[in-house]
């Protein structure tokens, strides 16, 4: 697992981020809090707990941070620290462990508060009932610095009330909670004024947005409200979403609104119905396929990403084949494959496992299938003209999530019309038109 580190002055607080987009967003918030508090000589590691490998990567990042910054205080937070704070506090390199709730509170970044008192400052995350309002002000500073006014990630939801049998994340994130629509709209307006062309709505269980708010509005209502009240927003994108919970208003927006990007990343996990039941997922294979077919019927340019787990306990060769074949049946060019890793405390950890070499082999097969679908998708774009949003890397992102490489790209944050002339294994290749 890779880690992203702040490039700050030597004596300023540094933040190392592992894991998901949500962690990256929250690191931006912490970065702002640390600057405001003038926190010095501190390294904060924002850990991930999605797999055992993620936890091992978090521990490695801690040891490396101390080696690279021997005089700095080491503070550990994030999901792995929230779930098992004592094991991190017991590491010789670690000075403080703070919880996922505590890391969002500006007052906790005062040097005396952060570095004083007990080594563990982790409260029961299940008691957190609201999405922290600090996220709204915190990300403005961070997004301005780190995203070069191209695309901004906005957390509108946190936590999860579902209990998939393989997943430990609800114990690190707590109950599902939503940012009210008015606050979301106000923040999107501010981001657009700053110059952002695209906003990505993100959350732990994004499709559950609104379930804890008065009237229980669905996510589609939030999307429609943002599009209506922020007419200057050029692109709105969603992060990972559960295929079982796309409400009618959201489907309509995805199907008909040109500013809504024709792309969804599906929390799919498997393509076999028995495995999906044993995972306690809320969708069937048929549900996922039908959703994608309906979206493509409405907008043929629609593309999909998905998460798939290889080697879930009891997965037979036939069940695995169902997961492999759904990649091609739906057409999923943007695939994230996770070899199954048992997490202590989850029901799936008690189910008879698939052996390690088989899991590794199946993960490789899924990645190869995904690579073939991606190559076919990139080839299909040749000859098309579309609008790309250019990033700091010099690459452009099309609305359907395709990355475009140009010999002479425009500056980061620019929207430009490109014609796709060729492709390689990872990108479409194009020219400005």
C-alpha positions as CSV (number, residue, x, y, z in Angstrom):
1,X,0.0,0.0,0.0
2,X,1.4,3.4,-0.9
3,X,1.4,6.4,1.4
4,X,1.2,10.1,0.5
5,X,3.2,12.5,2.5
6,X,2.9,16.3,2.8
7,X,5.7,18.4,1.3
8,X,6.1,20.9,4.1
9,X,9.0,22.7,5.8
10,X,11.1,20.5,8.0
11,X,9.7,21.8,11.3
12,X,6.0,21.9,10.2
13,X,3.6,19.1,10.9
14,X,3.6,16.5,8.2
15,X,0.7,14.1,7.3
16,X,1.1,10.7,5.8
17,X,-2.1,9.3,4.3
18,X,-3.0,5.7,3.6
19,X,-6.2,4.2,2.2
20,X,-9.3,5.8,0.7
21,X,-10.3,9.1,-0.8
22,X,-12.1,9.9,2.4
23,X,-8.9,9.5,4.4
24,X,-7.2,11.9,1.9
25,X,-10.0,14.4,2.4
26,X,-9.7,14.2,6.2
27,X,-6.0,14.6,6.0
28,X,-6.7,17.9,4.2
29,X,-8.8,18.9,7.1
30,X,-6.1,17.9,9.6
31,X,-3.5,19.8,7.5
32,X,-5.6,23.0,7.9
33,X,-6.0,22.4,11.7
34,X,-2.3,21.8,12.2
35,X,-1.4,25.0,10.3
36,X,-3.9,27.0,12.3
37,X,-2.5,25.7,15.5
38,X,1.1,26.2,14.4
39,X,1.8,22.6,15.2
40,X,5.5,21.8,14.7
41,X,7.8,18.8,14.7
42,X,5.0,16.3,14.4
43,X,4.2,13.6,11.9
44,X,0.6,12.4,11.7
45,X,-0.1,9.0,10.1
46,X,-3.7,8.6,8.9
47,X,-4.0,4.8,8.9
48,X,-6.2,2.4,6.9
49,X,-7.9,-0.9,8.1
50,X,-9.7,-2.2,5.0
51,X,-7.4,-5.3,4.9
52,X,-4.7,-6.9,6.9
53,X,-2.2,-5.7,4.3
54,X,-3.5,-2.2,4.9
55,X,-2.8,-2.5,8.6
56,X,0.7,-3.8,8.0
57,X,1.3,-0.9,5.6
58,X,0.2,1.5,8.3
59,X,2.7,0.0,10.7
60,X,5.4,0.2,8.1
61,X,4.6,3.9,7.4
62,X,4.9,4.6,11.2
63,X,8.3,3.0,11.5
64,X,9.6,4.7,8.4
65,X,8.2,8.1,9.5
66,X,10.1,7.8,12.8
67,X,13.3,6.8,11.0
68,X,13.0,9.7,8.6
69,X,12.0,12.2,11.3
70,X,13.8,11.0,14.5
71,X,13.2,14.2,16.4
72,X,9.5,14.5,15.6
73,X,6.5,13.4,17.7
74,X,4.5,10.6,16.0
75,X,0.7,10.8,16.1
76,X,-1.4,7.9,14.7
77,X,-5.0,8.2,13.7
78,X,-7.4,6.7,11.1
79,X,-9.4,3.5,10.9
80,X,-6.7,1.1,12.1
81,X,-6.0,3.3,15.1
82,X,-9.7,3.7,15.9
83,X,-10.3,-0.1,15.8
84,X,-7.2,-1.2,17.7
85,X,-5.6,1.9,19.5
86,X,-3.6,0.0,22.1
87,X,-1.6,-2.0,19.5
88,X,-0.5,1.2,17.9
89,X,0.1,3.0,21.2
90,X,2.4,0.1,22.2
91,X,4.7,0.7,19.2
92,X,8.0,2.3,20.4
93,X,7.8,4.9,17.6
94,X,4.3,6.2,18.6
95,X,3.7,9.1,21.0
96,X,-0.1,9.6,20.6
97,X,-3.0,7.8,19.2
98,X,-6.2,9.8,18.4
99,X,-9.5,8.5,17.1
100,X,-11.4,9.2,13.9
101,X,-13.7,11.6,15.7
102,X,-10.9,13.4,17.5
103,X,-8.9,14.0,14.3
104,X,-11.7,16.2,13.0
105,X,-11.7,18.6,15.9
106,X,-9.5,21.7,15.5
107,X,-9.0,22.0,19.3
108,X,-7.2,18.7,19.4
109,X,-4.3,20.1,17.3
110,X,-3.2,22.6,19.8
111,X,0.3,21.4,20.6
112,X,-0.3,21.2,24.4
113,X,-3.6,19.3,23.9
114,X,-2.3,16.9,21.3
115,X,1.0,16.0,23.0
116,X,-0.2,16.2,26.6
117,X,-2.0,13.7,28.8
118,X,-2.8,10.1,28.0
119,X,-1.2,8.4,25.0
120,X,-4.6,7.2,23.7
121,X,-7.3,9.7,22.9
122,X,-9.9,7.5,21.2
123,X,-13.6,7.7,22.1
124,X,-16.4,5.4,21.1
125,X,-17.0,6.2,17.4
126,X,-20.5,4.7,17.6
127,X,-21.5,7.7,19.8
128,X,-20.7,10.2,17.0
129,X,-24.1,11.3,15.5
130,X,-23.3,14.1,13.2
131,X,-20.9,14.7,10.3
132,X,-18.4,17.1,11.6
133,X,-19.1,20.7,10.4
134,X,-15.3,21.4,10.5
135,X,-15.1,19.5,7.2
136,X,-16.8,22.3,5.4
137,X,-14.3,25.0,6.4
138,X,-11.3,22.7,6.6
139,X,-11.3,21.4,3.1
140,X,-11.3,24.9,1.5
141,X,-7.8,25.6,2.6
142,X,-6.6,22.1,1.8
143,X,-8.2,21.8,-1.6
144,X,-6.8,25.1,-2.7
145,X,-3.3,23.9,-2.0
146,X,-3.4,20.2,-2.9
147,X,-5.7,19.9,-5.9
148,X,-4.7,22.9,-8.1
149,X,-8.3,23.9,-8.7
150,X,-9.0,20.9,-10.9
151,X,-11.4,18.6,-9.0
152,X,-12.3,18.8,-5.4
153,X,-13.5,15.9,-3.1
154,X,-16.3,16.8,-0.8
155,X,-17.2,14.5,2.1
156,X,-21.0,14.5,2.5
157,X,-21.5,11.3,4.4
158,X,-19.6,9.2,7.0
159,X,-20.1,5.9,8.7
160,X,-22.1,2.8,7.8
161,X,-25.1,1.1,9.3
162,X,-24.7,-2.1,7.3
163,X,-22.6,-5.1,8.4
164,X,-21.2,-6.9,5.4
165,X,-19.5,-10.1,6.8
166,X,-16.0,-9.2,5.5
167,X,-15.9,-5.6,6.5
168,X,-14.3,-4.0,9.6
169,X,-14.7,-0.4,8.5
170,X,-18.0,0.4,10.4
171,X,-16.1,-0.2,13.6
172,X,-13.6,2.5,12.5
173,X,-16.1,4.9,11.1
174,X,-19.2,4.6,13.3
175,X,-22.9,5.0,12.4
176,X,-24.1,6.5,9.1
177,X,-24.4,10.3,9.3
178,X,-24.9,13.0,6.6
179,X,-24.0,16.6,6.0
180,X,-27.2,18.6,5.5
181,X,-27.9,19.6,1.9
182,X,-27.7,23.3,2.6
183,X,-24.2,23.0,3.9
184,X,-23.2,20.8,0.9
185,X,-24.6,23.4,-1.6
186,X,-22.9,26.3,0.2
187,X,-19.5,24.5,0.1
188,X,-19.9,23.5,-3.6
189,X,-20.7,27.1,-4.4
190,X,-17.5,28.2,-2.6
191,X,-15.4,25.6,-4.5
192,X,-16.8,26.8,-7.8
193,X,-15.9,30.4,-6.9
194,X,-12.3,29.2,-6.1
195,X,-12.1,27.9,-9.7
196,X,-12.9,24.1,-9.4
197,X,-14.4,22.6,-12.5
198,X,-15.4,19.3,-11.0
199,X,-16.7,18.3,-7.5
200,X,-16.7,14.6,-6.4
201,X,-19.2,13.8,-3.6
202,X,-17.7,11.1,-1.3
203,X,-18.5,9.1,1.8
204,X,-18.1,5.7,3.5
205,X,-21.6,4.6,2.3
206,X,-22.5,7.5,0.0
207,X,-25.8,6.0,-1.2
208,X,-27.1,6.1,2.4
209,X,-26.9,9.9,2.5
210,X,-29.9,11.5,4.0
211,X,-31.1,8.5,6.0
212,X,-30.4,10.3,9.3
213,X,-31.7,13.7,8.3
214,X,-35.2,15.1,8.8
215,X,-37.6,13.6,6.1
216,X,-34.9,11.0,5.1
217,X,-34.1,12.6,1.7
218,X,-32.4,10.3,-0.8
219,X,-29.1,11.0,-2.4
220,X,-30.8,11.9,-5.6
221,X,-32.4,14.9,-3.9
222,X,-29.0,16.2,-2.9
223,X,-27.6,15.7,-6.4
224,X,-30.6,17.5,-8.0
225,X,-30.3,20.4,-5.4
226,X,-26.6,20.9,-6.1
227,X,-27.1,20.9,-9.9
228,X,-30.0,23.3,-9.6
229,X,-28.5,25.7,-7.1
230,X,-24.9,25.7,-8.4
231,X,-25.5,26.3,-12.2
232,X,-21.8,27.3,-12.7
233,X,-20.6,23.8,-11.6
234,X,-19.4,22.1,-14.8
235,X,-19.1,18.5,-13.5
236,X,-20.5,16.6,-10.6
237,X,-19.2,13.1,-9.9
238,X,-19.9,10.4,-7.3
239,X,-17.4,8.2,-5.6
240,X,-18.1,4.5,-4.8
241,X,-21.7,3.7,-4.5
242,X,-23.8,0.7,-3.6
243,X,-25.8,-0.6,-6.7
244,X,-28.7,-1.6,-4.4
245,X,-29.4,1.9,-3.4
246,X,-29.7,4.1,-6.4
247,X,-33.0,6.0,-5.9
248,X,-35.2,7.1,-8.8
249,X,-34.2,10.8,-8.5
250,X,-30.5,9.8,-8.7
251,X,-31.1,7.5,-11.6
252,X,-32.8,10.3,-13.5
253,X,-30.0,12.7,-12.8
254,X,-27.4,10.1,-14.0
255,X,-29.5,9.4,-17.1
256,X,-30.4,12.9,-18.2
257,X,-28.2,15.5,-16.6
258,X,-25.2,16.4,-18.9
259,X,-23.2,17.9,-16.0
260,X,-23.5,14.6,-14.2
261,X,-20.5,12.5,-15.3
262,X,-21.4,9.3,-17.1
263,X,-19.4,7.1,-14.7
264,X,-20.1,5.1,-11.5
265,X,-17.7,3.1,-9.3
266,X,-19.8,0.3,-8.0
267,X,-19.3,-1.4,-4.6
268,X,-19.9,-4.8,-6.3
269,X,-17.5,-7.2,-4.4
270,X,-18.6,-10.3,-6.2
271,X,-20.5,-11.5,-9.3
272,X,-21.9,-14.7,-7.8
273,X,-25.3,-14.7,-5.9
274,X,-24.4,-17.2,-3.3
275,X,-21.2,-15.3,-2.4
276,X,-23.1,-12.0,-2.4
277,X,-25.5,-13.6,0.2
278,X,-22.7,-14.8,2.3
279,X,-21.2,-11.4,2.2
280,X,-24.6,-9.9,3.3
281,X,-24.6,-7.6,0.3
282,X,-27.9,-6.1,-0.7
283,X,-27.8,-6.6,-4.4
284,X,-27.8,-9.7,-6.7
285,X,-25.7,-10.2,-9.8
286,X,-28.8,-9.5,-11.8
287,X,-29.5,-6.2,-10.0
288,X,-26.0,-4.9,-10.9
289,X,-26.2,-6.0,-14.5
290,X,-29.7,-4.5,-15.0
291,X,-28.6,-1.2,-13.5
292,X,-25.7,-0.9,-15.8
293,X,-27.7,-1.8,-18.8
294,X,-30.4,0.8,-18.0
295,X,-27.8,3.5,-17.6
296,X,-26.1,2.6,-20.8
297,X,-29.4,2.5,-22.6
298,X,-30.0,6.1,-21.5
299,X,-26.4,7.3,-22.0
300,X,-24.3,5.0,-24.2
301,X,-21.1,6.7,-23.1
302,X,-21.6,5.4,-19.5
303,X,-18.6,3.5,-18.0
304,X,-18.1,1.7,-14.7
305,X,-15.6,0.9,-12.1
306,X,-16.0,-1.7,-9.4
307,X,-14.5,-3.4,-6.4
308,X,-14.2,-7.2,-6.5
309,X,-12.9,-9.5,-3.8
310,X,-11.0,-12.6,-5.0
311,X,-11.2,-15.8,-2.9
312,X,-14.0,-15.0,-0.4
313,X,-14.5,-18.0,2.0
314,X,-16.3,-21.0,0.3
315,X,-15.8,-19.5,-3.2
316,X,-15.7,-22.4,-5.6
317,X,-14.3,-22.4,-9.1
318,X,-17.8,-22.0,-10.5
319,X,-18.6,-19.1,-8.2
320,X,-15.3,-17.4,-9.1
321,X,-16.1,-17.8,-12.8
322,X,-19.3,-15.8,-12.1
323,X,-17.2,-13.0,-10.7
324,X,-14.8,-13.1,-13.6
325,X,-17.5,-13.1,-16.2
326,X,-19.4,-10.1,-14.8
327,X,-16.4,-7.9,-15.6
328,X,-17.0,-8.5,-19.3
329,X,-20.8,-8.8,-19.1
330,X,-21.1,-5.3,-17.6
331,X,-17.9,-4.0,-19.2
332,X,-15.8,-2.7,-16.2
333,X,-12.6,-1.0,-17.4
334,X,-11.8,0.6,-14.0
335,X,-11.4,-2.4,-11.7
336,X,-10.1,-2.6,-8.1
337,X,-9.3,-6.2,-7.1
338,X,-8.8,-7.2,-3.5
339,X,-7.5,-10.6,-2.5
340,X,-9.6,-11.7,0.4
341,X,-8.0,-11.0,3.7
342,X,-9.7,-12.2,6.9
343,X,-10.2,-9.5,9.5
344,X,-10.5,-10.6,13.1
345,X,-13.9,-9.6,14.5
346,X,-15.8,-10.1,11.2
347,X,-18.2,-13.0,10.6
348,X,-16.4,-14.0,7.4
349,X,-13.3,-14.7,9.4
350,X,-15.1,-17.8,10.9
351,X,-16.1,-19.2,7.5
352,X,-13.8,-22.0,6.0
353,X,-11.2,-20.1,3.9
354,X,-10.0,-20.5,0.4
355,X,-6.2,-21.3,0.4
356,X,-3.8,-18.5,-0.1
357,X,-2.3,-19.6,-3.5
358,X,-5.8,-20.0,-5.0
359,X,-6.8,-16.5,-3.8
360,X,-3.6,-15.0,-5.3
361,X,-4.2,-16.9,-8.6
362,X,-7.8,-15.7,-8.8
363,X,-6.9,-12.1,-8.1
364,X,-4.4,-12.2,-10.9
365,X,-7.1,-13.6,-13.3
366,X,-9.5,-10.9,-12.3
367,X,-6.9,-8.2,-12.9
368,X,-6.0,-9.7,-16.3
369,X,-9.7,-9.7,-17.3
370,X,-10.1,-6.1,-16.2
371,X,-7.0,-5.1,-18.2
372,X,-8.5,-6.7,-21.3
373,X,-11.8,-4.8,-20.8
374,X,-9.8,-1.5,-20.2
375,X,-7.8,-2.1,-23.4
376,X,-11.0,-2.6,-25.4
377,X,-12.6,0.5,-23.9
378,X,-9.6,2.7,-24.7
379,X,-9.6,1.4,-28.3
380,X,-13.3,2.2,-28.6
381,X,-12.6,5.8,-27.8
382,X,-10.4,6.3,-30.8
383,X,-11.9,8.8,-33.2
384,X,-14.1,10.4,-30.6
385,X,-13.9,14.1,-29.5
386,X,-14.6,14.9,-25.9
387,X,-13.8,17.5,-23.1
388,X,-10.9,16.7,-20.8
389,X,-10.2,18.2,-17.4
390,X,-6.5,18.5,-17.0
391,X,-4.8,17.6,-13.8
392,X,-1.4,18.4,-12.2
393,X,0.1,15.2,-13.7
394,X,-0.5,16.7,-17.2
395,X,-3.1,14.0,-17.9
396,X,-6.7,14.9,-18.8
397,X,-9.8,13.2,-17.3
398,X,-12.8,12.6,-19.6
399,X,-16.3,12.6,-18.1
400,X,-16.3,8.8,-18.4
401,X,-13.2,8.6,-16.2
402,X,-10.8,7.8,-19.1
403,X,-7.3,9.4,-18.7
404,X,-6.0,11.2,-21.8
405,X,-2.3,11.8,-22.5
406,X,-1.3,14.7,-24.8
407,X,2.2,15.7,-25.9
408,X,1.5,19.3,-25.0
409,X,-1.2,19.4,-22.4
410,X,-2.8,22.7,-21.2
411,X,-2.3,23.9,-17.7
412,X,-3.8,22.1,-14.7
413,X,-7.4,23.0,-14.1
414,X,-8.1,23.6,-17.8
415,X,-11.1,22.1,-19.7
416,X,-10.1,21.4,-23.3
417,X,-11.6,19.6,-26.3
418,X,-9.5,16.6,-27.3
419,X,-9.6,14.1,-30.2
420,X,-8.6,10.6,-29.3
421,X,-6.1,9.3,-31.9
422,X,-4.6,6.2,-30.3
423,X,-4.3,4.3,-26.9
424,X,-1.9,2.5,-24.8
425,X,-2.5,0.1,-21.9
426,X,-3.5,2.9,-19.4
427,X,-4.5,6.0,-21.4
428,X,-6.2,7.3,-24.4
429,X,-3.8,9.3,-26.6
430,X,-5.1,12.5,-28.1
431,X,-4.6,15.9,-29.6
432,X,-6.2,19.3,-28.8
433,X,-8.8,20.4,-31.2
